[in-house]
Amino acid sequence: MEMIYKYHRMTAKVSGFGITEYRFEKLHEIIDGYASEGWRYAGWIPVLQRGNGYIEEIDLVFEKEKVES
């Protein structure tokens, strides 16, 4: 069984004063959308991390079995 992968880049929304918050919005909607197209959520990969340790960009990873033509 051969798998194919799709990646969805997300950038954190930064907010707050004094205490900064990094949030990835609409995660559930994005995962549900890909699932409705036959993709399975496989995990995430950090893409951009700030010097303070906060992750600012991620790739959501989706997979499905390759259909032979």
Buried (B, 14 or more C-beta within 10 A) or exposed (E): EEEEEBEBEBEBEEEEEEEEEBEBEEBEEBBEEBEEEEBEBBEBEEBEEEEEEEBBBBBBBBBBEEEEE
